[in-house]
Amino acid sequence: MTMRITRLADGELFNPPGHTGVGPVRLQGGDATPTDEFSVVLSHYLPGATAGLAPQVSETVYVVLSGALVMTSGGEEATLQPYDSVHFTTGTTRTVENRTHLPASMLVIRATPRTEEQI
């Protein structure tokens, strides 16, 4: 199969640890569309929502689609607006916050973490 479509209505809802007020929907890479290489998640952040300080389990790219989200990593802080993106390498710690009074949405594109046997 060369084309695997996931309709938003069929996306996999889940609740990642350390996230408060965040509604993620896995579009690719979940049980419905297994892949060994990556996952794609659409995350909605309500006003005041946060993703607590945590290391990235693999290379990760965030693309803000709407609203504004504040990323903090290594003592640096940046506010991302629509269509801004950020890349985090494996092990980089970060927080994400919606400090506005409007919801924000972003895509999370993450490489599938490798196990010791795969390295």
Backbone bond lengths (Angstrom), bond angles and torsions (degrees), N, CA, C in turn:
res aa  C-N    CA-C-N  psi(-1)  N-CA   C-N-CA  omega(-1)  CA-C   N-CA-C  phi
1 M - - - 1.453 - - 1.528 108.87 -
2 T 1.300 117.61 129.32 1.462 120.51 -178.33 1.515 113.12 -104.93
3 M 1.346 117.94 -16.52 1.462 120.11 -179.75 1.525 108.26 -129.71
4 R 1.336 116.30 119.72 1.461 121.43 -178.76 1.531 107.90 -120.73
5 I 1.325 116.53 106.96 1.459 122.31 -176.45 1.519 109.74 -95.18
6 T 1.323 116.50 134.72 1.454 122.20 170.60 1.516 107.16 -120.07
7 R 1.299 117.43 117.04 1.460 121.98 174.62 1.530 107.71 -76.08
8 L 1.318 116.43 144.44 1.455 120.68 -179.08 1.533 110.51 -52.21
9 A 1.318 116.95 -41.55 1.469 121.17 -179.53 1.525 112.35 -62.06
10 D 1.335 117.19 -21.48 1.458 121.58 -179.56 1.528 113.13 -99.11
11 G 1.330 117.01 0.93 1.458 120.68 180.00 1.518 111.33 -63.05
12 E 1.322 115.09 154.45 1.468 122.05 -176.91 1.527 109.92 -91.07
13 L 1.335 117.23 114.42 1.462 121.76 175.62 1.523 108.78 -77.51
14 F 1.326 116.74 142.59 1.459 119.88 176.72 1.519 109.24 -154.34
15 N 1.311 117.06 169.98 1.461 122.82 -175.47 1.527 109.04 -127.51
16 P 1.344 118.25 92.77 1.465 119.30 -177.42 1.530 111.85 -71.01
17 P 1.323 117.01 144.36 1.462 119.97 178.63 1.529 111.00 -62.43
18 G 1.342 115.38 145.70 1.458 120.52 176.87 1.517 114.84 81.42
19 H 1.316 117.93 3.34 1.463 122.30 179.33 1.531 109.25 -107.09
20 T 1.332 116.15 132.26 1.456 122.26 178.67 1.526 108.57 -125.96
21 G 1.333 116.65 125.74 1.460 120.71 178.86 1.517 113.61 75.02
22 V 1.338 116.38 20.81 1.462 122.01 -178.41 1.528 108.52 -114.39
23 G 1.339 115.95 133.94 1.454 121.33 177.82 1.514 110.49 -117.06
24 P 1.337 119.24 94.31 1.459 121.55 -179.81 1.533 112.95 -89.61
25 V 1.332 115.11 146.47 1.457 122.88 176.27 1.534 107.08 -128.89
26 R 1.325 116.80 116.17 1.466 120.22 178.98 1.525 108.45 -78.36
27 L 1.336 115.84 120.49 1.460 122.08 -178.50 1.522 112.10 -96.71
28 Q 1.307 116.78 -34.82 1.469 122.28 179.60 1.521 107.98 -141.41
29 G 1.329 115.21 145.55 1.457 119.94 175.82 1.511 114.81 95.84
30 G 1.317 118.37 -2.29 1.459 120.76 177.58 1.514 111.06 -90.66
31 D 1.314 115.39 -164.41 1.467 120.73 -179.01 1.524 112.16 -60.31
32 A 1.340 117.25 -35.48 1.461 120.69 -177.18 1.523 112.54 -73.79
33 T 1.330 116.74 -28.75 1.470 120.72 -178.99 1.525 108.97 -135.23
34 P 1.322 117.14 69.32 1.465 119.52 -176.33 1.533 112.18 -64.45
35 T 1.319 114.84 139.30 1.453 121.96 174.32 1.519 108.06 -148.29
36 D 1.301 117.17 150.04 1.460 121.55 179.18 1.520 112.40 -90.22
37 E 1.316 118.22 -4.32 1.458 120.79 -168.98 1.527 115.68 -106.07
38 F 1.356 118.96 -36.70 1.461 120.22 -170.40 1.524 110.64 -161.83
39 S 1.352 115.07 169.58 1.462 121.68 168.66 1.523 107.98 -135.76
40 V 1.335 115.65 154.50 1.457 122.39 176.40 1.523 107.03 -129.07
41 V 1.332 115.88 124.92 1.456 122.06 -176.93 1.525 108.78 -127.95
42 L 1.322 116.79 136.30 1.456 122.99 172.21 1.520 106.43 -99.46
43 S 1.337 116.96 116.55 1.465 121.31 -177.39 1.512 110.21 -113.04
44 H 1.339 115.75 129.63 1.457 122.29 176.84 1.524 108.61 -106.65
45 Y 1.340 116.21 125.05 1.459 123.28 -179.94 1.520 109.41 -107.95
46 L 1.328 117.13 116.20 1.455 121.16 174.63 1.530 109.52 -71.25
47 P 1.344 118.81 163.13 1.468 119.58 174.55 1.528 110.24 -53.93
48 G 1.322 116.22 131.36 1.458 121.93 -178.91 1.517 114.79 83.27
49 A 1.316 118.25 -2.22 1.465 121.31 -178.63 1.525 111.19 -67.69
50 T 1.335 115.34 151.48 1.461 120.50 179.87 1.523 111.69 -142.27
51 A 1.310 114.36 153.11 1.460 123.06 164.56 1.526 103.96 -117.59
52 G 1.317 116.65 115.36 1.455 121.94 -174.14 1.519 113.51 -66.52
53 L 1.316 115.23 167.80 1.463 122.35 -179.29 1.527 109.66 -57.75
54 A 1.319 115.41 121.53 1.468 120.70 -179.11 1.520 109.01 -156.45
55 P 1.336 116.75 148.21 1.466 119.52 176.04 1.527 110.98 -78.38
56 Q 1.307 116.36 147.41 1.463 121.23 175.17 1.531 108.05 -74.92
57 V 1.328 116.66 131.14 1.467 120.99 -178.12 1.517 111.57 -78.19
58 S 1.329 116.79 -16.96 1.463 122.31 177.39 1.528 107.46 -162.83
59 E 1.329 116.96 175.60 1.460 119.74 178.53 1.517 109.62 -56.82
60 T 1.341 115.60 134.92 1.457 121.55 -173.65 1.516 109.79 -139.55
61 V 1.333 115.74 140.10 1.462 122.48 174.04 1.516 107.74 -122.75
62 Y 1.335 116.33 131.75 1.461 122.76 172.87 1.516 107.66 -108.43
63 V 1.339 116.91 135.84 1.461 122.78 174.34 1.523 106.84 -126.74
64 V 1.342 116.71 113.97 1.460 120.39 178.69 1.528 108.34 -75.48
65 L 1.326 115.80 129.90 1.463 121.70 -178.82 1.518 112.56 -101.35
66 S 1.328 116.14 -34.58 1.467 120.28 178.46 1.517 108.83 -153.10
67 G 1.332 115.78 155.81 1.455 120.92 -179.38 1.516 111.29 75.75
68 A 1.326 115.44 -156.79 1.462 122.15 179.86 1.518 108.57 -141.67
69 L 1.333 116.08 136.70 1.460 121.66 178.82 1.521 109.34 -129.56
70 V 1.320 116.08 137.50 1.458 122.35 179.21 1.523 108.52 -96.76
71 M 1.339 115.53 122.52 1.458 122.64 176.74 1.523 107.91 -103.95
72 T 1.327 116.69 134.34 1.457 121.43 175.74 1.525 107.51 -126.71
73 S 1.338 115.37 132.26 1.459 120.63 179.43 1.525 108.84 -157.97
74 G 1.324 116.11 130.85 1.457 120.81 175.45 1.517 113.73 56.66
75 G 1.326 117.65 35.22 1.456 121.39 179.63 1.519 114.04 81.80
76 E 1.316 117.80 -2.34 1.466 122.44 178.50 1.526 108.85 -102.27
77 E 1.340 115.49 142.31 1.455 120.93 179.30 1.519 109.40 -128.67
78 A 1.343 116.56 137.53 1.467 120.80 179.54 1.521 108.81 -145.37
79 T 1.330 116.02 140.70 1.452 122.04 174.92 1.522 108.30 -98.32
80 L 1.320 116.20 122.87 1.464 121.35 178.27 1.517 109.53 -99.68
81 Q 1.317 115.39 133.94 1.461 124.78 179.04 1.535 107.94 -105.51
82 P 1.342 117.96 175.12 1.468 119.40 -179.96 1.526 113.03 -51.74
83 Y 1.319 113.68 132.19 1.467 127.05 177.89 1.528 113.52 74.70
84 D 1.342 118.35 3.36 1.463 120.86 168.32 1.521 107.50 -77.30
85 S 1.326 116.02 151.92 1.460 120.16 178.59 1.518 110.10 -138.47
86 V 1.313 114.83 160.78 1.460 121.40 176.72 1.528 107.74 -141.11
87 H 1.330 115.90 143.64 1.461 122.82 178.16 1.520 108.05 -113.27
88 F 1.321 116.72 130.87 1.464 122.82 175.48 1.524 108.44 -116.77
89 T 1.314 116.84 132.43 1.462 120.95 176.23 1.533 109.28 -81.77
90 T 1.305 116.06 163.38 1.462 122.38 179.30 1.530 109.68 -55.60
91 G 1.330 115.87 131.63 1.461 121.51 177.48 1.512 114.46 90.22
92 T 1.324 118.62 -14.64 1.465 121.10 178.55 1.522 109.44 -65.07
93 T 1.336 116.88 130.50 1.459 119.83 176.86 1.524 109.20 -89.76
94 R 1.331 115.55 147.86 1.458 120.58 -178.19 1.524 110.29 -154.81
95 T 1.332 115.09 159.20 1.460 122.30 166.41 1.525 106.87 -124.82
96 V 1.320 115.78 157.46 1.467 122.64 175.66 1.523 106.58 -133.38
97 E 1.346 116.37 133.32 1.466 120.50 -179.93 1.521 110.68 -138.91
98 N 1.323 115.43 141.47 1.452 121.17 168.72 1.527 106.55 -102.23
99 R 1.320 116.60 102.94 1.457 122.09 -177.25 1.524 112.25 -94.48
100 T 1.319 116.89 8.81 1.462 120.37 -177.72 1.527 110.75 -100.29
101 H 1.332 115.74 179.49 1.459 122.28 177.16 1.523 112.07 -99.22
102 L 1.334 116.62 11.94 1.456 122.15 178.85 1.521 109.95 -123.04
103 P 1.334 118.33 151.54 1.459 119.95 175.66 1.524 111.30 -66.41
104 A 1.320 115.76 156.91 1.469 122.27 177.22 1.525 107.93 -133.97
105 S 1.326 115.83 149.91 1.467 121.03 178.93 1.513 109.89 -131.74
106 M 1.327 116.28 145.42 1.463 120.02 175.77 1.518 110.27 -148.08
107 L 1.333 114.21 154.47 1.454 121.80 171.28 1.517 108.37 -91.54
108 V 1.307 116.37 138.68 1.460 122.72 175.13 1.523 106.09 -116.92
109 I 1.321 116.11 116.05 1.465 121.75 178.54 1.518 106.45 -112.01
110 R 1.326 116.15 119.23 1.466 119.87 -172.62 1.519 110.32 -132.98
111 A 1.323 115.08 133.25 1.462 120.34 172.00 1.519 108.44 -66.40
112 T 1.306 117.29 145.18 1.450 121.63 177.22 1.527 108.61 -69.10
113 P 1.341 117.42 127.42 1.469 119.01 179.45 1.526 110.99 -59.39
114 R 1.319 116.20 141.61 1.466 122.30 178.12 1.516 109.71 -89.91
115 T 1.319 116.27 142.41 1.450 120.87 174.18 1.528 108.67 -87.82
116 E 1.305 116.45 167.43 1.472 120.72 179.45 1.525 111.06 -57.93
117 E 1.331 117.80 -34.86 1.454 120.88 -178.76 1.522 112.00 -68.06
118 Q 1.349 117.44 -26.65 1.458 121.26 -177.30 1.519 112.04 -84.49
119 I 1.310 117.86 -15.98 1.476 121.34 -176.18 1.506 110.32 -83.36
